[in-house]
Amino acid sequence: MNLAYRDIRYNLGRFLLTCLGLGLLLGVVLAMIGIYRGLVVEALTIARAPAVDLWVVEANTRGPFAEASRIPGDIREAIARIAGVVAAGSITYQTVEAQHQGTKLRLYVIGYEPTRPGGPPEIVQGRAIARNHYEMVADRTAGLETGDEIRLGRSTFTVVGLTQHQVNSGGDPAIYITLPDAQKLQFDLAPPAQRVQLARGAAAASRDTVNAVVARLQPNASANAIADTVQRWKHLSAITQEAQEAILSRSLVDRARRQIGLFTSLLLVVSAVIIALIIYTMTMEKLKQIATLKLIGASDRTIIGMIVQQALALGLTGFSIGVALIVNIKDYFPRRVVLEPDNVLILGFIVFVVCLLSSGLGVRAALRVDPAMALGG
Amino acid sequence: MLTPSEDTPLVRLDRISKHFGEGETRVDALRDVSLKVYPRQLIALLGPSGSGKTTLLNVIGCILDPSSGMMELDGELVIQDGRWQRSDLRRLRLDKIGFIFQFHNLLPFLNVTDNVAIVLQLAGVDWADARKRAVELLDYLEVGHRKDAMPANLSGGEGQRVAIARALANRPRIILADEPTAALDSKRAEIVMDLLRKLAIEQDAAIIAVTHDEKIFDRFDHIFQLRDGRLEDSGDGPSISMDMAQA
């Protein structure tokens, strides 16, 4: 006969209610871990989307994400001719706000050359851009559907395809348009401003500017060696994919990451204290029963087993409720919540250890119980 | 009423003393208590609060170590010069002593049968056999019809009979009862005392009870009065002056 099981079954409602409370708390901890992971993943998503090895940006900048970068569009041709480069593509990034069905959308516009690196990694619905102008591929989080039309700048674009999980480090959904459309959107002045410039006698600026050129390398090519080659041109800098990801995760979202990380740690500590208190209180409420058990001949091992098993059952049930909760609601968060199996397993292990340690407090109290306590009123 | 047999006493105390604290704070709970209890005897311990009744019960129950003295239980030397002669007191309790409490103290999360069977399981009896023996005991104590009930659903008398069944599960020859009838009305108190008498005879056991319940004084073979830690024999019979009983 298992005493822990019998006690839980007897007080099932109360036990489940306690587990639910603990589950909600652990659900919050898991959500924070997921938000933390999501922040890092989202920060890297756009940089990983083109699946390239090298980023060529403006000299002495860490662009195009951490710092502004502008380079001439024809640089792409020069980069493509470097030995070891398989393909190169020009790319632009900018954030715009647009109206759609009466709602303001904040969008991260990526301009790319459809036949070159820089486009969306996967189209989950619809098709890729097939025309030179006025088509776009949007991320699902923008709330757009294929066939929707949306006005950006002075042009109207039709959504022809949808991607998934393509957002920038701020959580803004990405939309992909052709490079010429993106350059027009980013660099063309509005007609009144254009007229003022002409009246001042200023020369018309070239529109062929991009934020970066991305390059795919041969499998045996050294990204660092090609980066050194590129940097011999004094007006350019080259950043390997690895370095670009480091910039994004350690620089761009570092403070937010640390903030959430610290808060998650605090939540874990609070959870540990609450678990300890619950288990300790559960034990303290049973001291007379424990005294009776001791008096009728129960060994310390029997009593320790009962407390530890109940603590682990509480932790396991609460943790399962927490996982089920967060798995079911994570897609309703406005930003991505990424729960990797290893994160869940690590938290599960932490809960297991906390339950064991917490039950230690209860066990200590139980072992100190004098069997004589069962005698008398 | 039974007279002490010529058998070896089941409980033999010789000059047992117990004090708490030292110096000015020293309290002598038991002073040179000597006592012999024989099989089939029902013994009552009386005394005012703080007189040492519970301390004496705890010493006999092997849950409190005395400061000095000797104790034998069922012919086995348990305490010599205030020192335990056995290291496994839990096993000693399990094998030799049954406890009956003022309130039945049944485990609320086990049904009646399991409350009795758990004692046997703790002693190493197979669970199925333990339950079988538990049901037999419950039938013997005329509470078998409640074998599946939870303790919260038992009447006071039923609860106490189940507690007695639990105390008897391992066939102990020494039964210690702490106010066994305090929570019962007169009728049920008499039933419980009749039952204890029956058990003492049929199981060749000794029963030592702490009680203040005047209604049951006449059911004991011997009544001892504790005053300031000293044991005073009130005589062989149940007769005791009311002023002593109420002290």
Interface residues (C-beta under 8 A of the other chain):
Chain A: M1 L3 R6 D7 R9 Y10 N11 K288 Q289 T292 L293 K294 L295 I296 G297 A298 S299 T302 D370 P371 A372 A374 L375 G376 G377
Chain B: T54 L57 N58 G61 I63 L64 R90 R91 R93 L94 F99 F101 Q102 F103 N105 L107 P108 F109 L110 D114 A117 I118 V119 Q121 L122 A123 W127 M150 R166 N170 D178 E179 A182
